[in-house]
């Protein structure tokens, strides 16, 4: 696996889990971002859509400030879960 890949950090913060998005090809159809996987193509997974989407297919309509996390916070959260398991 090549970890030297350029990661689009702006895009990662644009599509945080919990954000509400609209499908540009289907105006009025809304869904919630389930995950953003930077190593996947396409990278955006929606809760009610079985296939991932490209960011250019979506328009963010609501950003939940409570759900915004940094990669460091995600790392700390997974470490805390591992510590609790022991």
N, C-alpha and C positions, 0 to 999 in steps of 0.2 A: 504494500500500500504506500502510495506517495503522499507524504505529509507536507511536502513543499508546495502544494497546490495553493494558488491564490484564492483566498476566501473573501467574499464580498460581505464585509461586516455590516454595511449599511442595510443590505438586504436581510440579514439575519435579524436585525432590530426592527425592520419594517414588518416582518411576519412572525411575531411572537405568538406562542400558544395563547388562545383565548381571544385574540383579535377577531372581529367580525369582518368578513370580506364579501364582496359581491362578484359574481362571475361576469366578466365584461361581455362574453358572448350571449349571456342570458340575463339581461337587466331585470332586477327584481328578485333574483335568486341569491339568497344569502346563506353563508355557512360560517363555521368557526374554525380557525386554524388550530389543528391538533398538534402539529410539530413542523419544525423546519430542520431538514437534514442536509447540511451543506455538502456532504459527500455524495448525495444522491442527485440524479437528474431525471425528472424535475424534482426540486427540493421541498415543495410545500405540500403537506398532507392536511386534508380537511377532515373534520369529524364525520360528516355524512356523505363523503365521496370516496369510493374505493380506489380511485386512481389519483396519483399525485398530480399537482399542477405546477406550471411555470409561473413565476411572479408577474410576468406581463399579461397573464390571463385573468388576473385578479385586481380588484380595487379595494383598498382598506377603507371601511366605512366607520369603524369604531375601534379605538385602541383602549384597552383596559389597563390603566396605569398600575393596578395591583399585580398584574401578571408579568410586567417587564422585569426581565432578569438579565444579568450579565453572564458570560461563560464561567466566570469565577464563582458566582453564586450557584450555578448548576453543579460545578465541581464540588463545592462545599456541601451541597444538599446530598449528592450521591455518596460522599464520604461519611456524612452523618448517618445515612441509612445503613452503610456497611458497619459502622461502629455499633449501632443499635443491634444489629444481627448477631454480634459476638456475645 
